[in-house]
Amino acid sequence: MPSKNKIIYASSVAVLVSLFALAMLLYFRGKTPPPPASSPIEEIAEDEPVSEVIATGFKIPWDIAFLPDKSILITERAGNLIRLEKDGTRTSISLPRPVSKGEGGLLGIVTHPDFETNNFLYLYMTIGSNENGTENAVFRYRYVGEQLLDEKTIITRIPGALYHDGGRMEFGPDGLLYITTGDAQDPNIAQDKNSLGGKILRLYDDGKIPKDNPFNSPVFSLGHRNPQGLTWDNLGQLWESEHGRSGALSGYDEINLIKKGSNYGWPKIEGGKTEVGMELPKLHSGSESTWAPASLVYYKGKLFFGGLRGEALYEVSVVGETIGQVKTYFHKTFGRLRTVRLGPDGMLYLTTSNQDGRGKPIPEDDRIIKVNPNKL
């Protein structure tokens, strides 16, 4: 039998360890965790301005990815993959697959977490379907010597249409690939677990379905209209931005906290309406306002997203599952803002979308803008 003193000592150590773990949890709560070693975030230089246009003359740039040498890859909806070097020089690859119609075309881009060793690059694009219409798909390539090699199909048969094609992709903290898809102008498919439309999908990096997905399919969550933003906070929680209704009844854009297997209501509920078994947004724009959020990024306790119709950069603070009030920056300064990405230099990188037929382009459009979040 252990002595009484040894038992007391062991119990004391266990209590101290528990208290230390709790202290660390409380300390890091609300702070940005250190990023993966493959993509360190640098400290922002004091002389960085609030905003700077770093490149112009793009045609509907949709998404951005950063390479280890600090060059930037930019997708244009028309089907072009452009590499922007630090000195401003550009090279371009024209992809034959994308079908650029309406909101479809070459959309999301993301690099593999181990890009430096495997050179894997993922592209979300609208392609022709067997029914003479369109569908959306994700392909993986090896990006080597400014060439796309070894194409591999990750997933196809995502419903496509003139509008509501989704298109954002991110790798999560679990190393899996998350993909947003739109309802392809058929709201009912968002509630259909057998359809890939109006969903957030979750796959292994080779396209295989994780065994712990909730519906034995790629579907991770359902009931989405046209989600186009994904990000994880410092607690590992998944947040999503989503376009609400459009046309004369525009409004009810959403910021959602995504949980596996949950139903986010479209088209049965929107705004503050409730229904058993459906999740309410953590924040919505209301019926009188429209953001048209097309991206989402988390940085130092805040969510940032671009607004197309809102023509602004938006910010909200996040503490646990609680979201603060919306702050608006650059309203009508740059026009329609689509993508917001966090660069390895700690800066936010924005794309304008003024040439998509809904904006008022200036001769320099479309533009890539660098924003200093510490000076907002």
DAQUIRA-V882534 format. One line per field, one symbol per residue. psi: psi as a letter, one per 30 degrees, with the letter a starting at -180 (. if undefined). A space follows every 10 residues. Layout:
psi = ???
This chain:
psi = kkleeeeeee eeeeeeeeee eeeeeeefkf lklkllffik klkkkegkle lkjfklglji kelkkklfgg lkkkkkffgk jkkjlegflk lkkjkfekjj kbglbjclkk lkfhefefgk kkkklklklf ggbllllkkk lkjkhhkjlh kkkekagkkl aeligbfkkk klfgglkkkk klghgiefff fjffkfkhlk lkllfgflkk fgkfghafke llhkdikgkk lkafggkklk kkkalabfhl ahlljkjkkk glkgfkgell bgllkkgkkk lfklflffkk eikglkkkjh gkkkkkkdef hlkkkklkjc gkkalkkkkh jgefbkkdkk kjlfgglkkk klhfggffai klfflllkkk kjffg.
